[in-house]
Amino acid sequence: VKSQMLCAFTFFFFSLYRGKVALDAAEARHLMEGLDWQGAIKDIQASVKWLKENGSPKVGVTGYCMGGALAIASGVLVPEVDAVVAFYGTPSSKLVDPSRALAPIQAHFGELDTYVGFADVTAAKSLEEKLKSCGVPHEVHIYPGCSHAFMNTSPEALKNQGAIDLAWSRFATWMARFL
């Protein structure tokens, strides 16, 4: 299962920007702002279908920040997705309505995240309310004292090692349950 998840994540990461790689934060922001979200969902769907056609009975989608938002959107728009884990990111209401989720969704957010309407506590709680109404299994976790990108391995983020370990444990349990 781990190799299937890693393969899917790696493929999605490299395919969404058609081979372009950001070398710094400004370049990454530029790529993200210019992303064709609908096209990215189509790429994810094609990847999930390919994995299933090539021996993966179940496929999970995970992502961080923009990838987290895309993972949630995949759980709504891609019926072939079997499980989702998103880290600090919610999709725009123009892209998708999480209350229409088809796949089980787990989401992780930092209590101190300042990306208002995207990954802050209000966005996390709004996501949770929408997921409650869809009837699929879901979990939304908010980590006290953590900010955006708390899973990052930077020295700043590693101050939250307990939260990182807990989030990884929840991730592994979720994916094992549904995959």
GROMACS elastic network, one bead per residue, 0.5 to 0.9 nm:
[ bonds ]
;  ai    aj funct       b0    kb
    1     4     6  0.51387   500
    1     5     6  0.62834   500
    1     6     6  0.86389   500
    1    56     6  0.85571   500
    1    58     6  0.86010   500
    1    59     6  0.85718   500
    1   175     6  0.83893   500
    1   176     6  0.76990   500
    1   179     6  0.69986   500
    2     5     6  0.51385   500
    2     6     6  0.60806   500
    2     7     6  0.84929   500
    2   172     6  0.89816   500
    2   175     6  0.89629   500
    3     6     6  0.50137   500
    3     7     6  0.59313   500
    3     8     6  0.84927   500
    4     7     6  0.51459   500
    4     8     6  0.61779   500
    4     9     6  0.85825   500
    4    51     6  0.79912   500
    4    56     6  0.68547   500
    4    58     6  0.85538   500
    4    59     6  0.70040   500
    4    60     6  0.81919   500
    5     8     6  0.52241   500
    5     9     6  0.61137   500
    5    10     6  0.85281   500
    5    59     6  0.68257   500
    5    60     6  0.60853   500
    5    61     6  0.71901   500
    5    62     6  0.81476   500
    5   175     6  0.87994   500
    6     9     6  0.51206   500
    6    10     6  0.59651   500
    6    11     6  0.84226   500
    7    10     6  0.52315   500
    7    11     6  0.60653   500
    7    12     6  0.85511   500
    7    51     6  0.87106   500
    8    11     6  0.52375   500
    8    12     6  0.61511   500
    8    13     6  0.85894   500
    8    44     6  0.86467   500
    8    47     6  0.70377   500
    8    48     6  0.72706   500
    8    51     6  0.75290   500
    8    59     6  0.76485   500
    8    60     6  0.77008   500
    8    61     6  0.70970   500
    8    62     6  0.87388   500
    9    12     6  0.51998   500
    9    13     6  0.60883   500
    9    14     6  0.87450   500
    9    60     6  0.87303   500
    9    61     6  0.68122   500
    9    62     6  0.66822   500
    9    63     6  0.75185   500
   10    13     6  0.51659   500
   10    14     6  0.63700   500
   10    15     6  0.85457   500
   11    14     6  0.54947   500
   11    15     6  0.59951   500
   11    16     6  0.86077   500
   11    44     6  0.87878   500
   11    47     6  0.74303   500
   12    15     6  0.52188   500
   12    16     6  0.60795   500
   12    40     6  0.85383   500
   12    43     6  0.74550   500
   12    44     6  0.62969   500
   12    47     6  0.73107   500
   12    61     6  0.89917   500
   12    67     6  0.89764   500
   13    16     6  0.60149   500
   13    17     6  0.79012   500
   13    63     6  0.87268   500
   13    67     6  0.81905   500
   14    17     6  0.65471   500
   14    18     6  0.68853   500
   14    19     6  0.59268   500
   14    20     6  0.79139   500
   14    21     6  0.81671   500
   15    18     6  0.50927   500
   15    19     6  0.63303   500
   15    20     6  0.88033   500
   15    40     6  0.84151   500
   15    43     6  0.73720   500
   15    44     6  0.87944   500
   16    19     6  0.77598   500
   16    20     6  0.86894   500
   16    35     6  0.79182   500
   16    36     6  0.86287   500
   16    39     6  0.82255   500
   16    40     6  0.56919   500
   16    43     6  0.70646   500
   16    44     6  0.84145   500
   17    20     6  0.52790   500
   17    21     6  0.74712   500
   17    31     6  0.74066   500
   17    32     6  0.88288   500
   17    35     6  0.74742   500
   17    40     6  0.86235   500
   18    21     6  0.88897   500
   20    31     6  0.84018   500
   21    27     6  0.85054   500
   21    28     6  0.78623   500
   21    31     6  0.86674   500
   22    25     6  0.73921   500
   22    26     6  0.82006   500
   22    27     6  0.51601   500
   22    29     6  0.86012   500
   22    30     6  0.87818   500
   22    31     6  0.75181   500
   23    26     6  0.84603   500
   23    27     6  0.64785   500
   23    28     6  0.73226   500
   24    27     6  0.54398   500
   24    28     6  0.62551   500
   24    29     6  0.87388   500
   25    29     6  0.60956   500
   25    30     6  0.85971   500
   26    29     6  0.50986   500
   26    30     6  0.62390   500
   26    31     6  0.87439   500
   27    30     6  0.50211   500
   27    31     6  0.62617   500
   27    32     6  0.86170   500
   28    31     6  0.51324   500
   28    32     6  0.61391   500
   28    33     6  0.85823   500
   29    32     6  0.50698   500
   29    33     6  0.60563   500
   29    34     6  0.85620   500
   30    33     6  0.52152   500
   30    34     6  0.62526   500
   30    35     6  0.86890   500
   31    34     6  0.52066   500
   31    35     6  0.61389   500
   32    35     6  0.51590   500
   32    36     6  0.88419   500
   32    66     6  0.73413   500
   33    36     6  0.87603   500
   34    37     6  0.88529   500
   35    38     6  0.87910   500
   35    39     6  0.82501   500
   35    40     6  0.75875   500
   36    39     6  0.51682   500
   36    40     6  0.60907   500
   36    41     6  0.87588   500
   37    41     6  0.62874   500
   37    42     6  0.86787   500
   37    70     6  0.78253   500
   37    95     6  0.75467   500
   38    41     6  0.51510   500
   38    42     6  0.63643   500
   38    43     6  0.87333   500
   38    95     6  0.75087   500
   39    43     6  0.62129   500
   39    44     6  0.86453   500
   40    44     6  0.61957   500
   40    45     6  0.85853   500
   40    70     6  0.77873   500
   41    45     6  0.61044   500
   41    46     6  0.85584   500
   41    70     6  0.70118   500
   41    71     6  0.88410   500
   41    73     6  0.74973   500
   41    74     6  0.64185   500
   41    77     6  0.77191   500
   41    78     6  0.77847   500
   42    45     6  0.50108   500
   42    46     6  0.61123   500
   42    47     6  0.85235   500
   42    78     6  0.84795   500
   43    46     6  0.50863   500
   43    47     6  0.61084   500
   43    48     6  0.85985   500
   44    47     6  0.50025   500
   44    48     6  0.60927   500
   44    49     6  0.85294   500
   44    61     6  0.85558   500
   44    70     6  0.86892   500
   44    71     6  0.88298   500
   44    74     6  0.73168   500
   44    78     6  0.81011   500
   45    48     6  0.51082   500
   45    49     6  0.61057   500
   45    50     6  0.84970   500
   45    74     6  0.75675   500
   45    77     6  0.85454   500
   45    78     6  0.58217   500
   45    79     6  0.85144   500
   45    80     6  0.74882   500
   45    81     6  0.80805   500
   46    49     6  0.51241   500
   46    50     6  0.60591   500
   46    51     6  0.86345   500
   47    50     6  0.50145   500
   47    51     6  0.61711   500
   47    52     6  0.86285   500
   48    51     6  0.51678   500
   48    52     6  0.62603   500
   48    53     6  0.86083   500
   48    58     6  0.88206   500
   48    59     6  0.64535   500
   48    60     6  0.83519   500
   48    61     6  0.85421   500
   48    78     6  0.85422   500
   48    80     6  0.67722   500
   48    81     6  0.68526   500
   49    52     6  0.51316   500
   49    53     6  0.60556   500
   49    54     6  0.85252   500
   49    59     6  0.89452   500
   49    80     6  0.69552   500
   49    81     6  0.88558   500
   50    53     6  0.50544   500
   50    54     6  0.60906   500
   50    55     6  0.88779   500
   50    56     6  0.88191   500
   51    54     6  0.51045   500
   51    55     6  0.64809   500
   51    56     6  0.54492   500
   51    57     6  0.81983   500
   51    58     6  0.84285   500
   51    59     6  0.73251   500
   52    55     6  0.55850   500
   52    57     6  0.56387   500
   52    58     6  0.67312   500
   52    59     6  0.72342   500
   52    80     6  0.84749   500
   53    56     6  0.71767   500
   53    57     6  0.84079   500
   54    57     6  0.87622   500
   55    58     6  0.89053   500
   56    59     6  0.66393   500
   57   179     6  0.83035   500
   58    80     6  0.82761   500
   58    81     6  0.74957   500
   58    82     6  0.59347   500
   58    83     6  0.84125   500
   58   178     6  0.82661   500
   58   179     6  0.55953   500
   59    80     6  0.77792   500
   59    81     6  0.58292   500
   59    82     6  0.55714   500
   59    83     6  0.69316   500
   59   179     6  0.67780   500
   60    71     6  0.89152   500
   60    81     6  0.60639   500
   60    82     6  0.56093   500
   60    84     6  0.55790   500
   60    85     6  0.78016   500
   60   175     6  0.70443   500
   60   178     6  0.83319   500
   60   179     6  0.70718   500
   61    68     6  0.89273   500
   61    70     6  0.88094   500
   61    71     6  0.55701   500
   61    72     6  0.84168   500
   61    74     6  0.75468   500
   61    75     6  0.80484   500
   61    81     6  0.70988   500
   61    82     6  0.81440   500
   61    83     6  0.64357   500
   61    85     6  0.65113   500
   61    86     6  0.81670   500
   62    67     6  0.70869   500
   62    68     6  0.63875   500
   62    70     6  0.84103   500
   62    71     6  0.54351   500
   62    72     6  0.83652   500
   62    83     6  0.85533   500
   62    84     6  0.57207   500
   62    86     6  0.54490   500
   62    87     6  0.77266   500
   63    66     6  0.73104   500
   63    69     6  0.75094   500
   63    70     6  0.72402   500
   63    71     6  0.58851   500
   63    72     6  0.88397   500
   63    84     6  0.87255   500
   63    85     6  0.70193   500
   63    86     6  0.53553   500
   63    87     6  0.61156   500
   63    88     6  0.86824   500
   63    89     6  0.85354   500
   64    69     6  0.77354   500
   64    70     6  0.89054   500
   64    71     6  0.85947   500
   64    86     6  0.62846   500
   64    88     6  0.61738   500
   64    89     6  0.67805   500
   64   149     6  0.76805   500
   64   151     6  0.87903   500
   65    69     6  0.65071   500
   65    70     6  0.87132   500
   65    86     6  0.79796   500
   65    87     6  0.62069   500
   65    88     6  0.51375   500
   65    90     6  0.79418   500
   65   118     6  0.86084   500
   65   119     6  0.77469   500
   65   148     6  0.82068   500
   65   149     6  0.74786   500
   66    69     6  0.51292   500
   66    70     6  0.62600   500
   66    71     6  0.85943   500
   66    88     6  0.82850   500
   66    89     6  0.59273   500
   66    90     6  0.78382   500
   66    91     6  0.81161   500
   67    71     6  0.59607   500
   67    72     6  0.86132   500
   67    86     6  0.74611   500
   67    87     6  0.79980   500
   67    88     6  0.89314   500
   67    89     6  0.73217   500
   68    72     6  0.63312   500
   68    73     6  0.85779   500
   68    84     6  0.89354   500
   68    85     6  0.73996   500
   68    87     6  0.51367   500
   68    88     6  0.61771   500
   68    90     6  0.65942   500
   68    91     6  0.80915   500
   68   107     6  0.80748   500
   69    72     6  0.52593   500
   69    73     6  0.61982   500
   69    74     6  0.85961   500
   69    86     6  0.68999   500
   69    87     6  0.82578   500
   69    88     6  0.78548   500
   69    92     6  0.79548   500
   69   118     6  0.83651   500
   70    74     6  0.60005   500
   70    75     6  0.86077   500
   70    86     6  0.83543   500
   70    89     6  0.82567   500
   70    90     6  0.78527   500
   70    91     6  0.65775   500
   71    74     6  0.50059   500
   71    75     6  0.63845   500
   71    76     6  0.89401   500
   71    84     6  0.60917   500
   71    85     6  0.69305   500
   71    86     6  0.59719   500
   71    89     6  0.89564   500
   71    90     6  0.88362   500
   71    91     6  0.87056   500
   71   105     6  0.87862   500
   72    75     6  0.50516   500
   72    76     6  0.66877   500
   72    77     6  0.88288   500
   72    84     6  0.65513   500
   72    85     6  0.76346   500
   72    86     6  0.64836   500
   72    89     6  0.84644   500
   72    90     6  0.69311   500
   72    91     6  0.68414   500
   72    96     6  0.87481   500
   72    98     6  0.72815   500
   72   101     6  0.81060   500
   72   103     6  0.89164   500
   72   105     6  0.69344   500
   72   106     6  0.87490   500
   72   107     6  0.84362   500
   73    76     6  0.51860   500
   73    77     6  0.59953   500
   73    78     6  0.79406   500
   73    90     6  0.82615   500
   73    91     6  0.62249   500
   73    92     6  0.89375   500
   73    95     6  0.73872   500
   73    96     6  0.60031   500
   73    97     6  0.80612   500
   73    98     6  0.72877   500
   73   101     6  0.81939   500
   74    77     6  0.50734   500
   74    78     6  0.50080   500
   74    79     6  0.80450   500
   74    81     6  0.69734   500
   74    84     6  0.79385   500
   74   101     6  0.86829   500
   74   102     6  0.89994   500
   74   103     6  0.84630   500
   75    78     6  0.59837   500
   75    79     6  0.72415   500
   75    80     6  0.86583   500
   75    81     6  0.61121   500
   75    82     6  0.78315   500
   75    83     6  0.71131   500
   75    84     6  0.62107   500
   75    98     6  0.82748   500
   75   100     6  0.88792   500
   75   101     6  0.56629   500
   75   102     6  0.57902   500
   75   104     6  0.72650   500
   75   105     6  0.69872   500
   76    79     6  0.72303   500
   76    81     6  0.87587   500
   76    96     6  0.71162   500
   76    97     6  0.75295   500
   76    98     6  0.64309   500
   76    99     6  0.83112   500
   76   100     6  0.59081   500
   76   102     6  0.52913   500
   76   103     6  0.68418   500
   77    81     6  0.88716   500
   77    96     6  0.76005   500
   77   100     6  0.86131   500
   77   101     6  0.77082   500
   77   102     6  0.77960   500
   78    81     6  0.58269   500
   78   102     6  0.80431   500
   78   103     6  0.86400   500
   79    82     6  0.79559   500
   79   102     6  0.64782   500
   79   103     6  0.74954   500
   80   103     6  0.85824   500
   81    84     6  0.75805   500
   81   102     6  0.81691   500
   81   103     6  0.62748   500
   82   102     6  0.84746   500
   82   103     6  0.55173   500
   82   104     6  0.70822   500
   82   178     6  0.66614   500
   82   179     6  0.68625   500
   83   103     6  0.53915   500
   83   104     6  0.51066   500
   83   105     6  0.62578   500
   83   106     6  0.83012   500
   83   174     6  0.80109   500
   83   175     6  0.66433   500
   83   178     6  0.60313   500
   83   179     6  0.70800   500
   84   103     6  0.68216   500
   84   104     6  0.61431   500
   84   106     6  0.61567   500
   84   107     6  0.81866   500
   84   174     6  0.85853   500
   84   175     6  0.78489   500
   85   104     6  0.85519   500
   85   105     6  0.58798   500
   85   107     6  0.56504   500
   85   108     6  0.79437   500
   85   171     6  0.66773   500
   85   174     6  0.78924   500
   85   175     6  0.79066   500
   86    89     6  0.68198   500
   86    90     6  0.82295   500
   86   105     6  0.76028   500
   86   106     6  0.62903   500
   86   108     6  0.62911   500
   86   109     6  0.88121   500
   87    90     6  0.88924   500
   87   106     6  0.86292   500
   87   107     6  0.57482   500
   87   109     6  0.63298   500
   87   119     6  0.87885   500
   87   149     6  0.80185   500
   87   151     6  0.82321   500
   88   107     6  0.71659   500
   88   108     6  0.57020   500
   88   110     6  0.71570   500
   88   113     6  0.82749   500
   88   118     6  0.78152   500
   88   119     6  0.50658   500
   88   120     6  0.79685   500
   88   124     6  0.82255   500
   88   148     6  0.66006   500
   88   149     6  0.71212   500
   88   150     6  0.88494   500
   89   107     6  0.83541   500
   89   108     6  0.84814   500
   89   109     6  0.78478   500
   89   115     6  0.88165   500
   89   118     6  0.55716   500
   89   120     6  0.85923   500
   89   123     6  0.84888   500
   89   124     6  0.84401   500
   90    98     6  0.89461   500
   90   107     6  0.89807   500
   90   117     6  0.80689   500
   90   118     6  0.52694   500
   90   119     6  0.62930   500
   90   123     6  0.71021   500
   90   124     6  0.77263   500
   90   127     6  0.73882   500
   91    94     6  0.81436   500
   91    95     6  0.64827   500
   91    96     6  0.65803   500
   91    97     6  0.81930   500
   91    98     6  0.81839   500
   91   118     6  0.73222   500
   92    95     6  0.52910   500
   92    96     6  0.65249   500
   92    97     6  0.81864   500
   92   117     6  0.88150   500
   92   118     6  0.78501   500
   93    96     6  0.52355   500
   93    97     6  0.57570   500
   93    98     6  0.83569   500
   94    97     6  0.79905   500
   96    99     6  0.88368   500
   96   100     6  0.81995   500
   97   100     6  0.58463   500
   97   101     6  0.77096   500
   97   130     6  0.79257   500
   98   101     6  0.53302   500
   98   127     6  0.68545   500
   98   128     6  0.89478   500
   98   130     6  0.58182   500
   98   131     6  0.60475   500
   98   134     6  0.78536   500
   99   127     6  0.82633   500
   99   129     6  0.81807   500
   99   131     6  0.50736   500
   99   132     6  0.74186   500
   99   133     6  0.57981   500
   99   135     6  0.85135   500
  100   130     6  0.82764   500
  100   131     6  0.78629   500
  100   133     6  0.82932   500
  100   134     6  0.56429   500
  100   135     6  0.89252   500
  101   104     6  0.75579   500
  101   105     6  0.79579   500
  101   131     6  0.71206   500
  101   134     6  0.61578   500
  101   135     6  0.83297   500
  101   136     6  0.69724   500
  102   105     6  0.88497   500
  102   134     6  0.80304   500
  102   135     6  0.88498   500
  102   136     6  0.67637   500
  103   136     6  0.66527   500
  103   137     6  0.78188   500
  103   138     6  0.88448   500
  104   136     6  0.55516   500
  104   138     6  0.55218   500
  104   139     6  0.85734   500
  104   174     6  0.88545   500
  104   178     6  0.77929   500
  105   131     6  0.81285   500
  105   136     6  0.78222   500
  105   137     6  0.66326   500
  105   139     6  0.65864   500
  105   140     6  0.82892   500
  105   174     6  0.88159   500
  106   137     6  0.82958   500
  106   138     6  0.53474   500
  106   140     6  0.57960   500
  106   141     6  0.78989   500
  106   170     6  0.86435   500
  106   171     6  0.77913   500
  106   174     6  0.73783   500
  107   124     6  0.80235   500
  107   127     6  0.88137   500
  107   128     6  0.87633   500
  107   138     6  0.80618   500
  107   139     6  0.62659   500
  107   141     6  0.61537   500
  107   142     6  0.85593   500
  108   124     6  0.81324   500
  108   139     6  0.84833   500
  108   140     6  0.59896   500
  108   142     6  0.60113   500
  108   143     6  0.75525   500
  108   167     6  0.72408   500
  109   112     6  0.86689   500
  109   113     6  0.73643   500
  109   119     6  0.65653   500
  109   120     6  0.72035   500
  109   121     6  0.71728   500
  109   124     6  0.66818   500
  109   140     6  0.78035   500
  109   141     6  0.61804   500
  109   143     6  0.62117   500
  109   146     6  0.80142   500
  109   147     6  0.78085   500
  109   148     6  0.73182   500
  109   149     6  0.86899   500
  109   150     6  0.84399   500
  110   113     6  0.52670   500
  110   119     6  0.79277   500
  110   120     6  0.72555   500
  110   121     6  0.73772   500
  110   141     6  0.84312   500
  110   142     6  0.55210   500
  110   144     6  0.65897   500
  110   145     6  0.70766   500
  110   148     6  0.57960   500
  110   149     6  0.79071   500
  110   150     6  0.68223   500
  111   114     6  0.88392   500
  111   120     6  0.70055   500
  111   121     6  0.58429   500
  111   142     6  0.57289   500
  111   143     6  0.54999   500
  111   144     6  0.51167   500
  111   145     6  0.59625   500
  111   146     6  0.55238   500
  111   147     6  0.61437   500
  111   148     6  0.84815   500
  112   120     6  0.71142   500
  112   121     6  0.76054   500
  112   143     6  0.85457   500
  112   144     6  0.75131   500
  112   145     6  0.61873   500
  112   146     6  0.55018   500
  112   148     6  0.71936   500
  113   116     6  0.78488   500
  113   119     6  0.62904   500
  113   121     6  0.70841   500
  113   146     6  0.71343   500
  113   149     6  0.84085   500
  114   117     6  0.89329   500
  114   118     6  0.87846   500
  114   119     6  0.72503   500
  114   120     6  0.55642   500
  114   121     6  0.85925   500
  114   147     6  0.73423   500
  114   148     6  0.71257   500
  115   118     6  0.55130   500
  115   119     6  0.52388   500
  115   120     6  0.54442   500
  115   123     6  0.89384   500
  115   148     6  0.76364   500
  116   119     6  0.63080   500
  116   120     6  0.52223   500
  116   121     6  0.82629   500
  116   122     6  0.76305   500
  116   123     6  0.71892   500
  117   120     6  0.63270   500
  117   121     6  0.86237   500
  117   122     6  0.68727   500
  117   123     6  0.50677   500
  117   124     6  0.86630   500
  118   122     6  0.86703   500
  118   123     6  0.57418   500
  118   124     6  0.81519   500
  119   122     6  0.78780   500
  119   123     6  0.56120   500
  119   124     6  0.63946   500
  119   148     6  0.74168   500
  120   123     6  0.53022   500
  120   124     6  0.62962   500
  120   125     6  0.87691   500
  120   147     6  0.86842   500
  120   148     6  0.82039   500
  121   125     6  0.61056   500
  121   126     6  0.84651   500
  121   142     6  0.73429   500
  122   125     6  0.51805   500
  122   126     6  0.60567   500
  122   127     6  0.85310   500
  123   126     6  0.50439   500
  123   127     6  0.60976   500
  123   128     6  0.86045   500
  124   127     6  0.51226   500
  124   128     6  0.62565   500
  124   129     6  0.87931   500
  124   140     6  0.70241   500
  124   141     6  0.81869   500
  124   142     6  0.76200   500
  125   129     6  0.62715   500
  125   130     6  0.86906   500
  125   140     6  0.78424   500
  125   142     6  0.89721   500
  126   129     6  0.51629   500
  126   130     6  0.63071   500
  126   131     6  0.86542   500
  127   130     6  0.51550   500
  127   131     6  0.61325   500
  127   132     6  0.86344   500
  127   140     6  0.79371   500
  128   131     6  0.50988   500
  128   132     6  0.61819   500
  128   133     6  0.89452   500
  128   138     6  0.79544   500
  128   139     6  0.74982   500
  128   140     6  0.60013   500
  129   132     6  0.51833   500
  129   133     6  0.68315   500
  130   133     6  0.55071   500
  130   134     6  0.69710   500
  131   134     6  0.53450   500
  131   135     6  0.71982   500
  131   136     6  0.73069   500
  131   137     6  0.82720   500
  131   138     6  0.66508   500
  131   139     6  0.86399   500
  132   135     6  0.62000   500
  132   136     6  0.77346   500
  132   137     6  0.84582   500
  132   138     6  0.75958   500
  133   136     6  0.84278   500
  134   137     6  0.87785   500
  135   138     6  0.85770   500
  141   167     6  0.84190   500
  142   146     6  0.85098   500
  143   146     6  0.57456   500
  143   147     6  0.83951   500
  143   150     6  0.89954   500
  143   163     6  0.64473   500
  143   167     6  0.87328   500
  144   147     6  0.86225   500
  144   163     6  0.82817   500
  145   160     6  0.79306   500
  146   149     6  0.84336   500
  146   150     6  0.59215   500
  146   157     6  0.81573   500
  146   160     6  0.68064   500
  146   163     6  0.78486   500
  147   150     6  0.57294   500
  147   157     6  0.84229   500
  148   151     6  0.84015   500
  149   152     6  0.54546   500
  149   157     6  0.73828   500
  150   153     6  0.81173   500
  150   154     6  0.88564   500
  150   156     6  0.84619   500
  150   157     6  0.50856   500
  150   158     6  0.77508   500
  150   159     6  0.88863   500
  150   160     6  0.69796   500
  150   161     6  0.89166   500
  150   163     6  0.80451   500
  150   164     6  0.71252   500
  151   154     6  0.87291   500
  151   157     6  0.66218   500
  151   158     6  0.79704   500
  151   160     6  0.82964   500
  151   161     6  0.85448   500
  151   163     6  0.81909   500
  151   164     6  0.55798   500
  151   167     6  0.81846   500
  151   168     6  0.88406   500
  152   155     6  0.86966   500
  152   156     6  0.85866   500
  152   157     6  0.57231   500
  152   158     6  0.74882   500
  152   164     6  0.86412   500
  153   156     6  0.80406   500
  153   157     6  0.59944   500
  153   158     6  0.59338   500
  154   157     6  0.52071   500
  154   158     6  0.61244   500
  155   158     6  0.51172   500
  155   159     6  0.69243   500
  156   159     6  0.57858   500
  156   160     6  0.81605   500
  157   160     6  0.58156   500
  157   161     6  0.76372   500
  157   164     6  0.86956   500
  158   161     6  0.51600   500
  158   162     6  0.88096   500
  158   164     6  0.79423   500
  159   162     6  0.83338   500
  160   163     6  0.53528   500
  160   164     6  0.62545   500
  160   165     6  0.87200   500
  161   165     6  0.60409   500
  161   166     6  0.84733   500
  162   165     6  0.51902   500
  162   166     6  0.61386   500
  162   167     6  0.85809   500
  163   166     6  0.50354   500
  163   167     6  0.60121   500
  163   168     6  0.85487   500
  164   167     6  0.51567   500
  164   168     6  0.61756   500
  164   169     6  0.85553   500
  165   168     6  0.51999   500
  165   169     6  0.61446   500
  165   170     6  0.86560   500
  166   169     6  0.50569   500
  166   170     6  0.61803   500
  166   171     6  0.85282   500
  167   170     6  0.50809   500
  167   171     6  0.60167   500
  167   172     6  0.85989   500
  168   172     6  0.61021   500
  168   173     6  0.85399   500
  169   172     6  0.52171   500
  169   173     6  0.61669   500
  169   174     6  0.85565   500
  170   173     6  0.51353   500
  170   174     6  0.60205   500
  170   175     6  0.85733   500
  171   174     6  0.52109   500
  171   175     6  0.61843   500
  171   176     6  0.84888   500
  172   175     6  0.53240   500
  172   176     6  0.59838   500
  172   177     6  0.84601   500
  173   176     6  0.51651   500
  173   177     6  0.60550   500
  173   178     6  0.88063   500
  174   177     6  0.51319   500
  174   178     6  0.64353   500
  174   179     6  0.83727   500
  175   178     6  0.53264   500
  175   179     6  0.55166   500
  176   179     6  0.53116   500
